[in-house]
Amino acid sequence: MFEIRRDSDDELCGYVDERGDLWCSLTVFGGLLGEHEHRTDAEAEVRARGLSSLAERWRLIDREVDSDEVVVIQEVVPGRVTVALAPYSVPGVPTRTITTDELATGTVRLTLDA
């Protein structure tokens, strides 16, 4: 996995990772932004959408409990993300913290909500 940083201030924007024949563009917590044939395209997507995607709605898919729900991000640090288990983050809404390792197993997935 390769870090992608913003040139102007060295802010971590996300990562790119080679998976099979594709390059995946990932957020700082490992959420999938897209899949590309070329590394340069994946890097461009991370620079363009990596940070701004954190303000969007995401879909949390947990195969262990067979759930699929819309969530919003409350806090992100490299290696983990805390999401509000609702389409909006309001006081008292239940939350869940998900690690990058959990996402890497594929049992839990976070993807942008289309």
Biopython code that builds the backbone (N, CA, C, O; Angstrom):
import numpy as np
from Bio.PDB.StructureBuilder import StructureBuilder

atoms = [
    (1, "MET", "N", (0.851, -1.166, 0.000)),
    (1, "MET", "CA", (0.000, 0.000, 0.000)),
    (1, "MET", "C", (0.901, 1.234, 0.000)),
    (1, "MET", "O", (1.918, 1.274, 0.692)),
    (2, "PHE", "N", (0.511, 2.245, -0.790)),
    (2, "PHE", "CA", (1.322, 3.440, -0.953)),
    (2, "PHE", "C", (0.539, 4.680, -0.524)),
    (2, "PHE", "O", (-0.594, 4.887, -0.959)),
    (3, "GLU", "N", (1.148, 5.502, 0.330)),
    (3, "GLU", "CA", (0.531, 6.752, 0.780)),
    (3, "GLU", "C", (0.464, 7.746, -0.368)),
    (3, "GLU", "O", (1.368, 7.823, -1.200)),
    (4, "ILE", "N", (-0.627, 8.508, -0.398)),
    (4, "ILE", "CA", (-0.764, 9.609, -1.343)),
    (4, "ILE", "C", (-0.971, 10.868, -0.505)),
    (4, "ILE", "O", (-1.921, 10.967, 0.270)),
    (5, "ARG", "N", (-0.066, 11.822, -0.677)),
    (5, "ARG", "CA", (-0.110, 13.066, 0.098)),
    (5, "ARG", "C", (-0.301, 14.261, -0.827)),
    (5, "ARG", "O", (0.131, 14.254, -1.979)),
    (6, "ARG", "N", (-0.955, 15.277, -0.297)),
    (6, "ARG", "CA", (-1.175, 16.512, -1.039)),
    (6, "ARG", "C", (0.152, 17.263, -1.140)),
    (6, "ARG", "O", (0.864, 17.409, -0.147)),
    (7, "ASP", "N", (0.475, 17.733, -2.326)),
    (7, "ASP", "CA", (1.753, 18.407, -2.547)),
    (7, "ASP", "C", (1.880, 19.696, -1.751)),
    (7, "ASP", "O", (2.963, 20.004, -1.252)),
    (8, "SER", "N", (0.801, 20.454, -1.622)),
    (8, "SER", "CA", (0.879, 21.783, -1.012)),
    (8, "SER", "C", (1.221, 21.766, 0.477)),
    (8, "SER", "O", (1.908, 22.666, 0.962)),
    (9, "ASP", "N", (0.747, 20.745, 1.211)),
    (9, "ASP", "CA", (0.979, 20.747, 2.664)),
    (9, "ASP", "C", (1.314, 19.375, 3.242)),
    (9, "ASP", "O", (1.387, 19.217, 4.461)),
    (10, "ASP", "N", (1.516, 18.395, 2.386)),
    (10, "ASP", "CA", (1.885, 17.039, 2.786)),
    (10, "ASP", "C", (0.790, 16.319, 3.578)),
    (10, "ASP", "O", (1.079, 15.362, 4.297)),
    (11, "GLU", "N", (-0.458, 16.767, 3.454)),
    (11, "GLU", "CA", (-1.595, 16.118, 4.123)),
    (11, "GLU", "C", (-1.837, 14.742, 3.512)),
    (11, "GLU", "O", (-1.848, 14.593, 2.290)),
    (12, "LEU", "N", (-2.030, 13.738, 4.362)),
    (12, "LEU", "CA", (-2.357, 12.401, 3.880)),
    (12, "LEU", "C", (-3.768, 12.411, 3.292)),
    (12, "LEU", "O", (-4.730, 12.737, 3.987)),
    (13, "CYS", "N", (-3.888, 12.055, 2.017)),
    (13, "CYS", "CA", (-5.176, 12.042, 1.326)),
    (13, "CYS", "C", (-5.764, 10.643, 1.253)),
    (13, "CYS", "O", (-6.979, 10.490, 1.123)),
    (14, "GLY", "N", (-4.919, 9.616, 1.333)),
    (14, "GLY", "CA", (-5.367, 8.242, 1.226)),
    (14, "GLY", "C", (-4.245, 7.363, 0.727)),
    (14, "GLY", "O", (-3.064, 7.677, 0.882)),
    (15, "TYR", "N", (-4.635, 6.255, 0.124)),
    (15, "TYR", "CA", (-3.665, 5.257, -0.316)),
    (15, "TYR", "C", (-4.065, 4.695, -1.664)),
    (15, "TYR", "O", (-5.218, 4.805, -2.081)),
    (16, "VAL", "N", (-3.098, 4.090, -2.341)),
    (16, "VAL", "CA", (-3.389, 3.228, -3.490)),
    (16, "VAL", "C", (-2.790, 1.866, -3.177)),
    (16, "VAL", "O", (-1.741, 1.762, -2.541)),
    (17, "ASP", "N", (-3.474, 0.827, -3.634)),
    (17, "ASP", "CA", (-3.038, -0.529, -3.349)),
    (17, "ASP", "C", (-3.253, -1.382, -4.592)),
    (17, "ASP", "O", (-4.315, -1.330, -5.212)),
    (18, "GLU", "N", (-2.251, -2.162, -4.951)),
    (18, "GLU", "CA", (-2.365, -3.060, -6.091)),
    (18, "GLU", "C", (-3.019, -4.351, -5.622)),
    (18, "GLU", "O", (-2.514, -5.027, -4.725)),
    (19, "ARG", "N", (-4.147, -4.683, -6.236)),
    (19, "ARG", "CA", (-4.896, -5.897, -5.892)),
    (19, "ARG", "C", (-5.191, -6.648, -7.184)),
    (19, "ARG", "O", (-6.078, -6.281, -7.956)),
    (20, "GLY", "N", (-4.421, -7.709, -7.393)),
    (20, "GLY", "CA", (-4.558, -8.449, -8.642)),
    (20, "GLY", "C", (-4.097, -7.587, -9.799)),
    (20, "GLY", "O", (-2.982, -7.066, -9.788)),
    (21, "ASP", "N", (-4.955, -7.436, -10.802)),
    (21, "ASP", "CA", (-4.622, -6.639, -11.984)),
    (21, "ASP", "C", (-5.069, -5.183, -11.864)),
    (21, "ASP", "O", (-4.903, -4.409, -12.807)),
    (22, "LEU", "N", (-5.630, -4.801, -10.722)),
    (22, "LEU", "CA", (-6.178, -3.457, -10.564)),
    (22, "LEU", "C", (-5.460, -2.673, -9.471)),
    (22, "LEU", "O", (-4.854, -3.240, -8.561)),
    (23, "TRP", "N", (-5.549, -1.368, -9.590)),
    (23, "TRP", "CA", (-5.086, -0.464, -8.548)),
    (23, "TRP", "C", (-6.312, 0.125, -7.863)),
    (23, "TRP", "O", (-7.189, 0.685, -8.522)),
    (24, "CYS", "N", (-6.372, -0.002, -6.551)),
    (24, "CYS", "CA", (-7.496, 0.517, -5.779)),
    (24, "CYS", "C", (-7.127, 1.853, -5.160)),
    (24, "CYS", "O", (-6.039, 2.014, -4.606)),
    (25, "SER", "N", (-8.031, 2.797, -5.257)),
    (25, "SER", "CA", (-7.871, 4.081, -4.570)),
    (25, "SER", "C", (-8.638, 3.970, -3.260)),
    (25, "SER", "O", (-9.806, 3.581, -3.242)),
    (26, "LEU", "N", (-7.963, 4.319, -2.159)),
    (26, "LEU", "CA", (-8.510, 4.120, -0.816)),
    (26, "LEU", "C", (-8.424, 5.402, 0.005)),
    (26, "LEU", "O", (-7.530, 6.222, -0.199)),
    (27, "THR", "N", (-9.354, 5.562, 0.926)),
    (27, "THR", "CA", (-9.318, 6.679, 1.863)),
    (27, "THR", "C", (-8.256, 6.428, 2.928)),
    (27, "THR", "O", (-7.605, 5.383, 2.930)),
    (28, "VAL", "N", (-8.086, 7.389, 3.832)),
    (28, "VAL", "CA", (-7.100, 7.236, 4.904)),
    (28, "VAL", "C", (-7.449, 6.094, 5.845)),
    (28, "VAL", "O", (-6.573, 5.582, 6.542)),
    (29, "PHE", "N", (-8.722, 5.682, 5.879)),
    (29, "PHE", "CA", (-9.106, 4.567, 6.744)),
    (29, "PHE", "C", (-9.260, 3.257, 5.971)),
    (29, "PHE", "O", (-9.593, 2.229, 6.560)),
    (30, "GLY", "N", (-9.021, 3.285, 4.655)),
    (30, "GLY", "CA", (-9.094, 2.062, 3.858)),
    (30, "GLY", "C", (-10.390, 1.858, 3.116)),
    (30, "GLY", "O", (-10.586, 0.803, 2.513)),
    (31, "GLY", "N", (-11.287, 2.831, 3.137)),
    (31, "GLY", "CA", (-12.529, 2.734, 2.374)),
    (31, "GLY", "C", (-12.248, 2.820, 0.879)),
    (31, "GLY", "O", (-11.418, 3.617, 0.442)),
    (32, "LEU", "N", (-12.935, 2.006, 0.107)),
    (32, "LEU", "CA", (-12.702, 1.938, -1.333)),
    (32, "LEU", "C", (-13.355, 3.108, -2.056)),
    (32, "LEU", "O", (-14.562, 3.321, -1.949)),
    (33, "LEU", "N", (-12.538, 3.869, -2.798)),
    (33, "LEU", "CA", (-13.046, 4.934, -3.652)),
    (33, "LEU", "C", (-13.284, 4.432, -5.074)),
    (33, "LEU", "O", (-14.273, 4.799, -5.709)),
    (34, "GLY", "N", (-12.375, 3.590, -5.571)),
    (34, "GLY", "CA", (-12.518, 3.084, -6.928)),
    (34, "GLY", "C", (-11.435, 2.092, -7.287)),
    (34, "GLY", "O", (-10.484, 1.887, -6.533)),
    (35, "GLU", "N", (-11.591, 1.481, -8.446)),
    (35, "GLU", "CA", (-10.622, 0.520, -8.975)),
    (35, "GLU", "C", (-10.196, 0.979, -10.361)),
    (35, "GLU", "O", (-11.019, 1.426, -11.159)),
    (36, "HIS", "N", (-8.896, 0.864, -10.640)),
    (36, "HIS", "CA", (-8.340, 1.408, -11.874)),
    (36, "HIS", "C", (-7.331, 0.442, -12.478)),
    (36, "HIS", "O", (-6.723, -0.362, -11.772)),
    (37, "GLU", "N", (-7.162, 0.531, -13.792)),
    (37, "GLU", "CA", (-6.159, -0.283, -14.472)),
    (37, "GLU", "C", (-4.747, 0.245, -14.237)),
    (37, "GLU", "O", (-3.781, -0.519, -14.265)),
    (38, "HIS", "N", (-4.627, 1.556, -14.004)),
    (38, "HIS", "CA", (-3.312, 2.178, -13.873)),
    (38, "HIS", "C", (-3.163, 2.873, -12.519)),
    (38, "HIS", "O", (-4.096, 3.492, -12.007)),
    (39, "ARG", "N", (-1.971, 2.751, -11.965)),
    (39, "ARG", "CA", (-1.683, 3.368, -10.665)),
    (39, "ARG", "C", (-1.891, 4.881, -10.712)),
    (39, "ARG", "O", (-2.417, 5.456, -9.760)),
    (40, "THR", "N", (-1.492, 5.528, -11.792)),
    (40, "THR", "CA", (-1.618, 6.982, -11.877)),
    (40, "THR", "C", (-3.075, 7.422, -11.788)),
    (40, "THR", "O", (-3.370, 8.467, -11.209)),
    (41, "ASP", "N", (-3.990, 6.636, -12.358)),
    (41, "ASP", "CA", (-5.419, 6.964, -12.266)),
    (41, "ASP", "C", (-5.920, 6.815, -10.828)),
    (41, "ASP", "O", (-6.713, 7.631, -10.358)),
    (42, "ALA", "N", (-5.464, 5.784, -10.137)),
    (42, "ALA", "CA", (-5.849, 5.588, -8.735)),
    (42, "ALA", "C", (-5.310, 6.726, -7.873)),
    (42, "ALA", "O", (-6.014, 7.234, -7.000)),
    (43, "GLU", "N", (-4.070, 7.123, -8.114)),
    (43, "GLU", "CA", (-3.485, 8.235, -7.360)),
    (43, "GLU", "C", (-4.260, 9.523, -7.601)),
    (43, "GLU", "O", (-4.510, 10.284, -6.667)),
    (44, "ALA", "N", (-4.640, 9.768, -8.846)),
    (44, "ALA", "CA", (-5.401, 10.981, -9.179)),
    (44, "ALA", "C", (-6.743, 10.993, -8.445)),
    (44, "ALA", "O", (-7.176, 12.039, -7.963)),
    (45, "GLU", "N", (-7.395, 9.844, -8.359)),
    (45, "GLU", "CA", (-8.673, 9.793, -7.652)),
    (45, "GLU", "C", (-8.494, 10.065, -6.166)),
    (45, "GLU", "O", (-9.307, 10.765, -5.561)),
    (46, "VAL", "N", (-7.444, 9.523, -5.576)),
    (46, "VAL", "CA", (-7.190, 9.781, -4.146)),
    (46, "VAL", "C", (-6.962, 11.270, -3.922)),
    (46, "VAL", "O", (-7.505, 11.842, -2.977)),
    (47, "ARG", "N", (-6.166, 11.904, -4.777)),
    (47, "ARG", "CA", (-5.911, 13.338, -4.613)),
    (47, "ARG", "C", (-7.183, 14.163, -4.803)),
    (47, "ARG", "O", (-7.396, 15.154, -4.105)),
    (48, "ALA", "N", (-8.022, 13.751, -5.746)),
    (48, "ALA", "CA", (-9.240, 14.508, -6.060)),
    (48, "ALA", "C", (-10.366, 14.274, -5.058)),
    (48, "ALA", "O", (-11.109, 15.203, -4.742)),
    (49, "ARG", "N", (-10.506, 13.038, -4.547)),
    (49, "ARG", "CA", (-11.687, 12.693, -3.755)),
    (49, "ARG", "C", (-11.393, 12.140, -2.366)),
    (49, "ARG", "O", (-12.306, 11.998, -1.552)),
    (50, "GLY", "N", (-10.131, 11.828, -2.086)),
    (50, "GLY", "CA", (-9.797, 11.162, -0.826)),
    (50, "GLY", "C", (-10.284, 11.880, 0.408)),
    (50, "GLY", "O", (-10.915, 11.271, 1.271)),
    (51, "LEU", "N", (-10.002, 13.163, 0.507)),
    (51, "LEU", "CA", (-10.419, 13.919, 1.695)),
    (51, "LEU", "C", (-11.880, 14.362, 1.611)),
    (51, "LEU", "O", (-12.603, 14.294, 2.605)),
    (52, "SER", "N", (-12.313, 14.810, 0.448)),
    (52, "SER", "CA", (-13.700, 15.292, 0.331)),
    (52, "SER", "C", (-14.716, 14.171, 0.530)),
    (52, "SER", "O", (-15.840, 14.424, 0.961)),
    (53, "SER", "N", (-14.331, 12.942, 0.220)),
    (53, "SER", "CA", (-15.261, 11.816, 0.385)),
    (53, "SER", "C", (-15.615, 11.567, 1.847)),
    (53, "SER", "O", (-16.620, 10.922, 2.142)),
    (54, "LEU", "N", (-14.795, 12.075, 2.759)),
    (54, "LEU", "CA", (-15.063, 11.865, 4.182)),
    (54, "LEU", "C", (-16.337, 12.580, 4.634)),
    (54, "LEU", "O", (-16.902, 12.243, 5.675)),
    (55, "ALA", "N", (-16.788, 13.559, 3.861)),
    (55, "ALA", "CA", (-18.010, 14.299, 4.202)),
    (55, "ALA", "C", (-19.261, 13.687, 3.573)),
    (55, "ALA", "O", (-20.372, 14.159, 3.815)),
    (56, "GLU", "N", (-19.088, 12.651, 2.776)),
    (56, "GLU", "CA", (-20.219, 12.032, 2.082)),
    (56, "GLU", "C", (-20.823, 10.890, 2.898)),
    (56, "GLU", "O", (-20.269, 10.462, 3.911)),
    (57, "ARG", "N", (-21.972, 10.411, 2.426)),
    (57, "ARG", "CA", (-22.576, 9.220, 3.033)),
    (57, "ARG", "C", (-21.882, 7.983, 2.489)),
    (57, "ARG", "O", (-21.471, 7.933, 1.330)),
    (58, "TRP", "N", (-21.763, 6.987, 3.358)),
    (58, "TRP", "CA", (-21.118, 5.732, 3.012)),
    (58, "TRP", "C", (-22.087, 4.592, 3.269)),
    (58, "TRP", "O", (-23.051, 4.751, 4.018)),
    (59, "ARG", "N", (-21.843, 3.469, 2.667)),
    (59, "ARG", "CA", (-22.629, 2.261, 2.889)),
    (59, "ARG", "C", (-21.762, 1.278, 3.659)),
    (59, "ARG", "O", (-20.679, 0.901, 3.210)),
    (60, "LEU", "N", (-22.255, 0.866, 4.833)),
    (60, "LEU", "CA", (-21.580, -0.118, 5.677)),
    (60, "LEU", "C", (-22.226, -1.469, 5.436)),
    (60, "LEU", "O", (-23.416, -1.655, 5.689)),
    (61, "ILE", "N", (-21.436, -2.406, 4.948)),
    (61, "ILE", "CA", (-21.917, -3.765, 4.685)),
    (61, "ILE", "C", (-21.150, -4.702, 5.607)),
    (61, "ILE", "O", (-19.927, -4.813, 5.523)),
    (62, "ASP", "N", (-21.883, -5.373, 6.485)),
    (62, "ASP", "CA", (-21.272, -6.309, 7.439)),
    (62, "ASP", "C", (-21.822, -7.695, 7.133)),
    (62, "ASP", "O", (-22.985, -7.988, 7.411)),
    (63, "ARG", "N", (-20.992, -8.530, 6.567)),
    (63, "ARG", "CA", (-21.438, -9.857, 6.143)),
    (63, "ARG", "C", (-21.658, -10.796, 7.316)),
    (63, "ARG", "O", (-22.418, -11.757, 7.192)),
    (64, "GLU", "N", (-21.016, -10.548, 8.451)),
    (64, "GLU", "CA", (-21.192, -11.426, 9.613)),
    (64, "GLU", "C", (-22.602, -11.354, 10.171)),
    (64, "GLU", "O", (-23.133, -12.359, 10.644)),
    (65, "VAL", "N", (-23.218, -10.172, 10.121)),
    (65, "VAL", "CA", (-24.575, -10.021, 10.651)),
    (65, "VAL", "C", (-25.580, -9.699, 9.548)),
    (65, "VAL", "O", (-26.729, -9.353, 9.825)),
    (66, "ASP", "N", (-25.136, -9.815, 8.292)),
    (66, "ASP", "CA", (-25.985, -9.601, 7.128)),
    (66, "ASP", "C", (-26.689, -8.242, 7.184)),
    (66, "ASP", "O", (-27.911, -8.159, 7.062)),
    (67, "SER", "N", (-25.892, -7.171, 7.372)),
    (67, "SER", "CA", (-26.484, -5.836, 7.396)),
    (67, "SER", "C", (-25.892, -4.979, 6.284)),
    (67, "SER", "O", (-24.757, -5.172, 5.849)),
    (68, "ASP", "N", (-26.697, -4.036, 5.849)),
    (68, "ASP", "CA", (-26.314, -3.096, 4.803)),
    (68, "ASP", "C", (-27.024, -1.795, 5.145)),
    (68, "ASP", "O", (-28.245, -1.700, 5.025)),
    (69, "GLU", "N", (-26.254, -0.786, 5.575)),
    (69, "GLU", "CA", (-26.888, 0.453, 6.015)),
    (69, "GLU", "C", (-26.078, 1.672, 5.621)),
    (69, "GLU", "O", (-24.865, 1.593, 5.431)),
    (70, "VAL", "N", (-26.764, 2.801, 5.499)),
    (70, "VAL", "CA", (-26.119, 4.075, 5.195)),
    (70, "VAL", "C", (-25.581, 4.655, 6.496)),
    (70, "VAL", "O", (-26.268, 4.682, 7.517)),
    (71, "VAL", "N", (-24.318, 5.126, 6.434)),
    (71, "VAL", "CA", (-23.667, 5.707, 7.600)),
    (71, "VAL", "C", (-22.961, 7.001, 7.183)),
    (71, "VAL", "O", (-22.751, 7.260, 5.998)),
    (72, "VAL", "N", (-22.603, 7.798, 8.181)),
    (72, "VAL", "CA", (-21.774, 8.978, 7.940)),
    (72, "VAL", "C", (-20.574, 8.917, 8.871)),
    (72, "VAL", "O", (-20.641, 8.376, 9.975)),
    (73, "ILE", "N", (-19.505, 9.472, 8.406)),
    (73, "ILE", "CA", (-18.257, 9.438, 9.155)),
    (73, "ILE", "C", (-18.268, 10.518, 10.233)),
    (73, "ILE", "O", (-18.628, 11.669, 9.986)),
    (74, "GLN", "N", (-17.863, 10.113, 11.432)),
    (74, "GLN", "CA", (-17.719, 11.065, 12.524)),
    (74, "GLN", "C", (-16.266, 11.405, 12.810)),
    (74, "GLN", "O", (-15.940, 12.562, 13.079)),
    (75, "GLU", "N", (-15.387, 10.405, 12.755)),
    (75, "GLU", "CA", (-13.981, 10.629, 13.062)),
    (75, "GLU", "C", (-13.123, 9.670, 12.247)),
    (75, "GLU", "O", (-13.464, 8.499, 12.078)),
    (76, "VAL", "N", (-12.009, 10.182, 11.749)),
    (76, "VAL", "CA", (-11.085, 9.364, 10.972)),
    (76, "VAL", "C", (-9.672, 9.612, 11.472)),
    (76, "VAL", "O", (-9.252, 10.755, 11.655)),
    (77, "VAL", "N", (-8.961, 8.544, 11.685)),
    (77, "VAL", "CA", (-7.521, 8.583, 11.898)),
    (77, "VAL", "C", (-6.947, 7.438, 11.082)),
    (77, "VAL", "O", (-7.637, 6.448, 10.841)),
    (78, "PRO", "N", (-5.693, 7.555, 10.649)),
    (78, "PRO", "CA", (-5.141, 6.423, 9.907)),
    (78, "PRO", "C", (-5.288, 5.140, 10.713)),
    (78, "PRO", "O", (-4.870, 5.065, 11.869)),
    (79, "GLY", "N", (-5.885, 4.139, 10.088)),
    (79, "GLY", "CA", (-6.056, 2.850, 10.745)),
    (79, "GLY", "C", (-7.448, 2.582, 11.280)),
    (79, "GLY", "O", (-7.771, 1.439, 11.603)),
    (80, "ARG", "N", (-8.292, 3.623, 11.381)),
    (80, "ARG", "CA", (-9.661, 3.368, 11.865)),
    (80, "ARG", "C", (-10.591, 4.547, 11.528)),
    (80, "ARG", "O", (-10.156, 5.667, 11.261)),
    (81, "VAL", "N", (-11.879, 4.233, 11.556)),
    (81, "VAL", "CA", (-12.910, 5.223, 11.291)),
    (81, "VAL", "C", (-14.073, 4.957, 12.248)),
    (81, "VAL", "O", (-14.415, 3.805, 12.516)),
    (82, "THR", "N", (-14.672, 6.027, 12.759)),
    (82, "THR", "CA", (-15.889, 5.909, 13.556)),
    (82, "THR", "C", (-17.023, 6.486, 12.734)),
    (82, "THR", "O", (-16.946, 7.613, 12.246)),
    (83, "VAL", "N", (-18.091, 5.687, 12.588)),
    (83, "VAL", "CA", (-19.236, 6.111, 11.789)),
    (83, "VAL", "C", (-20.478, 6.202, 12.665)),
    (83, "VAL", "O", (-20.628, 5.472, 13.645)),
    (84, "ALA", "N", (-21.367, 7.123, 12.285)),
    (84, "ALA", "CA", (-22.693, 7.206, 12.882)),
    (84, "ALA", "C", (-23.567, 6.220, 12.123)),
    (84, "ALA", "O", (-23.612, 6.248, 10.893)),
    (85, "LEU", "N", (-24.255, 5.358, 12.839)),
    (85, "LEU", "CA", (-25.082, 4.326, 12.219)),
    (85, "LEU", "C", (-26.446, 4.897, 11.846)),
    (85, "LEU", "O", (-27.490, 4.431, 12.303)),
    (86, "ALA", "N", (-26.399, 5.915, 11.007)),
    (86, "ALA", "CA", (-27.595, 6.612, 10.541)),
    (86, "ALA", "C", (-27.186, 7.481, 9.357)),
    (86, "ALA", "O", (-25.998, 7.734, 9.161)),
    (87, "PRO", "N", (-28.152, 7.939, 8.566)),
    (87, "PRO", "CA", (-27.806, 8.783, 7.422)),
    (87, "PRO", "C", (-27.321, 10.180, 7.815)),
    (87, "PRO", "O", (-26.774, 10.902, 6.981)),
    (88, "TYR", "N", (-27.519, 10.569, 9.091)),
    (88, "TYR", "CA", (-27.082, 11.873, 9.583)),
    (88, "TYR", "C", (-26.437, 11.687, 10.945)),
    (88, "TYR", "O", (-26.831, 10.818, 11.722)),
    (89, "SER", "N", (-25.440, 12.515, 11.222)),
    (89, "SER", "CA", (-24.782, 12.465, 12.517)),
    (89, "SER", "C", (-25.450, 13.480, 13.439)),
    (89, "SER", "O", (-25.280, 14.689, 13.278)),
    (90, "VAL", "N", (-26.205, 12.975, 14.399)),
    (90, "VAL", "CA", (-26.895, 13.830, 15.368)),
    (90, "VAL", "C", (-26.575, 13.311, 16.766)),
    (90, "VAL", "O", (-26.210, 12.146, 16.926)),
    (91, "PRO", "N", (-26.708, 14.167, 17.778)),
    (91, "PRO", "CA", (-26.409, 13.700, 19.136)),
    (91, "PRO", "C", (-27.218, 12.459, 19.507)),
    (91, "PRO", "O", (-28.418, 12.377, 19.241)),
    (92, "GLY", "N", (-26.538, 11.502, 20.122)),
    (92, "GLY", "CA", (-27.197, 10.299, 20.601)),
    (92, "GLY", "C", (-27.299, 9.163, 19.610)),
    (92, "GLY", "O", (-27.721, 8.065, 19.974)),
    (93, "VAL", "N", (-26.921, 9.400, 18.356)),
    (93, "VAL", "CA", (-27.000, 8.335, 17.366)),
    (93, "VAL", "C", (-25.938, 7.270, 17.692)),
    (93, "VAL", "O", (-24.821, 7.615, 18.077)),
    (94, "PRO", "N", (-26.273, 5.995, 17.542)),
    (94, "PRO", "CA", (-25.281, 4.944, 17.796)),
    (94, "PRO", "C", (-24.101, 5.058, 16.826)),
    (94, "PRO", "O", (-24.259, 5.502, 15.689)),
    (95, "THR", "N", (-22.932, 4.656, 17.288)),
    (95, "THR", "CA", (-21.735, 4.704, 16.456)),
    (95, "THR", "C", (-21.042, 3.347, 16.437)),
    (95, "THR", "O", (-21.342, 2.458, 17.234)),
    (96, "ARG", "N", (-20.112, 3.219, 15.506)),
    (96, "ARG", "CA", (-19.295, 2.010, 15.429)),
    (96, "ARG", "C", (-17.908, 2.410, 14.928)),
    (96, "ARG", "O", (-17.785, 3.191, 13.984)),
    (97, "THR", "N", (-16.882, 1.881, 15.551)),
    (97, "THR", "CA", (-15.512, 2.105, 15.100)),
    (97, "THR", "C", (-15.047, 0.868, 14.341)),
    (97, "THR", "O", (-15.176, -0.259, 14.818)),
    (98, "ILE", "N", (-14.510, 1.101, 13.164)),
    (98, "ILE", "CA", (-14.069, 0.025, 12.266)),
    (98, "ILE", "C", (-12.594, 0.241, 11.974)),
    (98, "ILE", "O", (-12.179, 1.357, 11.661)),
    (99, "THR", "N", (-11.801, -0.815, 12.072)),
    (99, "THR", "CA", (-10.378, -0.706, 11.804)),
    (99, "THR", "C", (-10.070, -1.040, 10.350)),
    (99, "THR", "O", (-10.846, -1.708, 9.667)),
    (100, "THR", "N", (-8.936, -0.566, 9.903)),
    (100, "THR", "CA", (-8.474, -0.886, 8.557)),
    (100, "THR", "C", (-8.298, -2.387, 8.400)),
    (100, "THR", "O", (-8.553, -2.937, 7.329)),
    (101, "ASP", "N", (-7.861, -3.052, 9.468)),
    (101, "ASP", "CA", (-7.702, -4.509, 9.414)),
    (101, "ASP", "C", (-9.037, -5.205, 9.170)),
    (101, "ASP", "O", (-9.098, -6.182, 8.423)),
    (102, "GLU", "N", (-10.106, -4.712, 9.794)),
    (102, "GLU", "CA", (-11.436, -5.292, 9.556)),
    (102, "GLU", "C", (-11.839, -5.124, 8.092)),
    (102, "GLU", "O", (-12.392, -6.040, 7.482)),
    (103, "LEU", "N", (-11.558, -3.946, 7.537)),
    (103, "LEU", "CA", (-11.892, -3.704, 6.135)),
    (103, "LEU", "C", (-11.072, -4.592, 5.209)),
    (103, "LEU", "O", (-11.573, -5.048, 4.182)),
    (104, "ALA", "N", (-9.818, -4.839, 5.565)),
    (104, "ALA", "CA", (-8.942, -5.652, 4.721)),
    (104, "ALA", "C", (-9.412, -7.103, 4.621)),
    (104, "ALA", "O", (-9.148, -7.765, 3.618)),
    (105, "THR", "N", (-10.103, -7.604, 5.644)),
    (105, "THR", "CA", (-10.582, -8.990, 5.594)),
    (105, "THR", "C", (-11.729, -9.161, 4.605)),
    (105, "THR", "O", (-11.957, -10.265, 4.108)),
    (106, "GLY", "N", (-12.455, -8.081, 4.313)),
    (106, "GLY", "CA", (-13.580, -8.153, 3.395)),
    (106, "GLY", "C", (-14.899, -8.508, 4.065)),
    (106, "GLY", "O", (-15.949, -8.454, 3.424)),
    (107, "THR", "N", (-14.863, -8.868, 5.342)),
    (107, "THR", "CA", (-16.102, -9.179, 6.055)),
    (107, "THR", "C", (-16.927, -7.919, 6.254)),
    (107, "THR", "O", (-18.154, -7.945, 6.163)),
    (108, "VAL", "N", (-16.238, -6.814, 6.525)),
    (108, "VAL", "CA", (-16.874, -5.510, 6.676)),
    (108, "VAL", "C", (-16.390, -4.646, 5.519)),
    (108, "VAL", "O", (-15.194, -4.596, 5.234)),
    (109, "ARG", "N", (-17.324, -3.964, 4.850)),
    (109, "ARG", "CA", (-16.966, -3.080, 3.741)),
    (109, "ARG", "C", (-17.581, -1.722, 3.953)),
    (109, "ARG", "O", (-18.700, -1.602, 4.450)),
    (110, "LEU", "N", (-16.839, -0.691, 3.570)),
    (110, "LEU", "CA", (-17.352, 0.667, 3.518)),
    (110, "LEU", "C", (-17.141, 1.170, 2.104)),
    (110, "LEU", "O", (-16.011, 1.229, 1.621)),
    (111, "THR", "N", (-18.229, 1.533, 1.439)),
    (111, "THR", "CA", (-18.154, 2.071, 0.088)),
    (111, "THR", "C", (-19.003, 3.334, 0.036)),
    (111, "THR", "O", (-19.948, 3.495, 0.807)),
    (112, "LEU", "N", (-18.657, 4.217, -0.872)),
    (112, "LEU", "CA", (-19.469, 5.435, -1.034)),
    (112, "LEU", "C", (-20.889, 5.040, -1.400)),
    (112, "LEU", "O", (-21.109, 4.144, -2.215)),
    (113, "ASP", "N", (-21.854, 5.723, -0.783)),
    (113, "ASP", "CA", (-23.256, 5.457, -1.065)),
    (113, "ASP", "C", (-23.624, 6.111, -2.388)),
    (113, "ASP", "O", (-23.515, 7.327, -2.542)),
    (114, "ALA", "N", (-24.049, 5.314, -3.318)),
    (114, "ALA", "CA", (-24.365, 5.833, -4.664)),
    (114, "ALA", "C", (-25.669, 6.559, -4.703)),
    (114, "ALA", "O", (-26.071, 7.050, -5.758)),
]
sb = StructureBuilder()
sb.init_structure("model")
sb.init_model(0)
sb.init_chain("A")
sb.init_seg("    ")
for serial, (resi, resn, name, xyz) in enumerate(atoms, 1):
    if name == "N":
        sb.init_residue(resn, " ", resi, " ")
    sb.init_atom(name, np.array(xyz, "f"), 0.0, 1.0, " ", f" {name:<3s}", serial, name[0])
structure = sb.get_structure()
